[in-house]
């Protein structure tokens, strides 16, 4: 499995070379006029090594006789339709086509004039590419039609264009390198014939295949440039057909993955959505018939899925769940009414101009705290006369340059002090993170004049976000520092946002050297072998492989860092590798950790607190990114000092992640790729000072 390395090391996306030939596979059955139109549109686009491969699954309308008259570059395969589903037909084609890349079309989907040209370009940059399926005619859509239910008629839904979770491209417009199909054929479901009314129950092999491909770590992309036009009969837009398609899609989902745990999760999600819509009917009413149709189709699809799991009809499933839906609706209504009353009785948030008293409450992780340092500095430089109180778990990181900045350690003993300041002094309470803060303090005090994000703050309940006087939209497509900057930009702010800078005090340096005097004797590198979050954990044996490579290829000593819980593993690892060159440095205080990292030749580890401290001390780093993105959490300064490798699995939706280890994305990063990347980056930076690197 290939893993992506950042530019300057080895970008393995370059391995996707120009495909020498593309095989276009078309499944067909009794659609001869449409099939002819599809083939005619493809012929001018074919290159010397391309082919069109038609799989007939039981036509009786003259299609087979017509295929017999064709010759290269059009080839065909005739299959017996008995006990054959779509997946089996596609897999049969995969074993016979010749192209280095394989694309799928439907026999009633006309490709755009540059479809193959676009495919050729996209497949140089990715392993798997999906496109849009758009209407061929100017249809007279029925009342209540919306792009959200286009999937029921065989077109791409709005969610695919918007790149929402669990919206997959169809095999009507899909392509990949041959090696991908070789490793991941389509899932076959026995007992459903292509020519019966039950054919769709064994369908949606496209959705299942795309999901498994993403879970496997293949490089995937949905391109709006890749377009085919679906010649759909008008009958497909009837309400009866839409409901039938939704029902069959639900049944197919259960047949593909008959998992009772998944069914339980889907049940809870259905109840939550029903309860939400019952409590907020005006949102659907405002959307008119399209919104109502969208909801009805999706509910019917889910009821069909659950009915397949329990062998019940859709109405019976609904009747069985109705008491729970009503109960949850009542609880939601009571909770939201209570929250509205609380907010109604509070004074509205007023932004002072200029501010005189500011509270920054951020009881959070180490890395998040480092990101806050430049924000506090910027506020202080703009409002030098403002009294700023920072409530943090890591006061050691802050070095106030003004007596008006107060740093308070976040623990139970300081909660009353913070509550008193928030009640009687503070005009604005910024709460960017709250992973370890008490819920009562936020709900009853801090939120009174609180400003927080819309999500990803760390509150215990979803309702906690709505206590805030103002919520700022948090974006995952930009660096976290910019999110923090947007939160505090209530007033025009002058000056640039400077990166965090940390310099260890002599006290911490002496404390560190007294524990590890050997650090003065040889250059060393740190490896962070554990994290607070399971999703960022990398197997210990892979850290061992990396350390062994470094010991063999460099003259560096290695310091293993982590929490107290990692001490036993660190000590055993150091003893097994080289007691002379490996040190267990787990359980350090934040100050000692800063001193250790500031003296290291490089810091290696997952995206966590020590990495951010290394950034602030200008120590070169090599970071492993799993489900988190380097675009959001990576270096936004001194970028030449910092290299990274990222998992082929960047993000999975909750449905895609279900059943996988929490650190699945990290597990997709190989020890060999990390070792190669670390050694290459070390060779690049080991003889250069920071000033030389920054000057190029």
Secondary structure, 3 states (H helix, E strand, C coil): CCCEECCCCCCHHHHCCCCCCEEEEEEECCCHHHHHHHHHHHHCCCCCCCEEEEEECCCCCCHHHHHHCCCCCEEEEECCCCCCCHHHHHHHHHCCCCCCEEEEEECCEEECCCHHHHHHHHCCCCCEEEEEEEECCCCCCCCCCCHHHHHHHCCCCHHHHCCCCCCCCCCCEEEEEHHHHHHCCCCCCCCCCCCCCCHHHHCCHHHHHHHHHHHHCCCEEEEEEEEEEECCCHHHHCHHHHHHHHHHHHHHHHHHCCCHHHHHHHHHHHHHHHHHHHHCHHHHHHHHHHHHHHHHHHHHHHHHHHHHHHCCCHHHHHHHHHHHHHHHHHHHHHHHHHHHHHHHHCCCCCCCCCCCEEEEEECCCHHHHHHHHHHHHHHHHHCCCCEEEEEECCHHHCCCCCCCEEEEECCHHHHHHHHHHHHHCCCEEEECCCCCCCHHHHHHCHHHHEEEECCCCCCCCHHHHHHCCEEECCCCCCCHHHHHHHHHCCCCCCCCCCCCCCCCCHHHHHHHHHHCHHHHCCCEEEEECCCCCHHHCCCHHHHHHHHHHHHHHCCCEEEEECCHHHHHHHHHHHHHHHCCCEEECCCCCHHHHHHHHHCCCEEEEECCHHHHHHHHCCCCEEEEECCCCHHHHCCCCCHHHEEEEECCCCCCCHHHHCCCCCCHHHHCCCHHHHHHHHHHHHHHHCCCCHHHHHCC
